[in-house]
Each structure stands twice: as C-alpha cells, then as structure tokens.
Amino acid sequence: MAFDNFSTAQISIMVINFVTGFVMVLAYYILISVPNTEAVGRQLVHLFRFFPPYNIGEGLINLSSTYYRNSVNGESVGYFDWPVTGRNIVFMLVEAVGYFGIVLLTEFTPLLRFIHYVERKRVSLIAPPAPPKNGYDEDVLEEAERVKHIPVVDLARQQNKMQAQQAHQGRFQAVS
C-alpha cells in the first residue's frame, strides 16, 4: 500500500486536490496575464485539464465571468457553451471513465496478486534473511551444544565459585 494509515492518505489527497485545483488555476491565469509567459500558459492548460480539480476551478471562474458579461455587457452567452463550462464537463466525463478504469485495474485481484508477488520479491532482495525456523541463530545453537556437554558438577562448581567471589567483593556495580 502507498499509505500506512488512512489520515495520511486523506491529507495527501487533499494536498493533491489543492495543488491541481487552486494552484494550477491561479498559475494559468497569472501566466496568460504576463505577455512573456502567455504562450507557456496556453500550452500548459492542456496538461492542467487532465486534473478534475483544475476543470472545476476553471469552470467556476468561467461561470462568474460569463455572468458578469451577460449582466453588465448585455451579452447572451450560455453557461453550458463550450468555452464556458462545456469543455470542462466533457473533460471530466472522459476522465471519469479513465480514472474508473485505473481503479478497476488496481482493484482487480489477479493484478493485485502480481503486484504483491513483485513486492515480496523486491523486499526479499532488500531485507535481511528471515530468522531460522527454530528461532535461534547459529552462534546461539553452538553455545547451547557446548553448555549441554559440560558436566553438571562443573556447572555447580562454577556457580559456587561466582557466589563466593560476590560474597567476598560485594555486588559489582557497573554504573555508580
């Protein structure tokens, strides 16, 4: 998954919508207002129209300017005409079909299985190897074998020696 929790996903989508809506609409109108950047703005608008929030923002601005033109200038421009909101509505309808197709592809079970398979392979190349099935490393198993072969009498003798040393020196403090 792309996100670990739902709130991160929600905030990310809100930021994407803000950038593709408000910021791109603002950028377009600023670019076409400056004579040196007008050509760039006229080209970038074709890229911007792939984002539904941009289409909504541009449509709302076109609606308000059309209302102004109709009421103040006495023109009779239709609100659903192609340059007003018609183009934006058609773009969003086409995008709805395309984005729905993308959702179907990402939610389609065989494709998800393939994506998970690729992800597992990628992680197995990066991550350290899994621990042994019995849960112990090689060095721990070797030490266990070594201790297993020490006679019990020797273990008791070593323990008594350590207890006597502690009684004589007192408890050792690693940190004072």
Stockholm file with secondary structure:
# STOCKHOLM 1.0

chainA/1-176         MAFDNFSTAQISIMVINFVTGFVMVLAYYILISVPNTEAVGRQLVHLFRFFPPYNIGEGLINLSSTYYRNSVNGESVGYFDWPVTGRNIVFMLVEAVGYFGIVLLTEFTPLLRFIHYVERKRVSLIAPPAPPKNGYDEDVLEEAERVKHIPVVDLARQQNKMQAQQAHQGRFQAVS
#=GR chainA/1-176 SS CCCSSHHHHHHHHHHHHHIIIIIHHHHHHHHHHSGGGHHHHHHHHHHHTTSHHHHHHHHHHHHHHHHHHHHHSCCCCCTTSIIIIIHHHHHHHHHHHHHHHHHHHHHCHHHHHHHHHHHHHHHHHHSCCCCCTTSCCHHHHHHHHHHHTSCHHHHHHHHHHHHHHHHHHCCCCSCC
#=GC SS_cons         CCCSSHHHHHHHHHHHHHIIIIIHHHHHHHHHHSGGGHHHHHHHHHHHTTSHHHHHHHHHHHHHHHHHHHHHSCCCCCTTSIIIIIHHHHHHHHHHHHHHHHHHHHHCHHHHHHHHHHHHHHHHHHSCCCCCTTSCCHHHHHHHHHHHTSCHHHHHHHHHHHHHHHHHHCCCCSCC
//
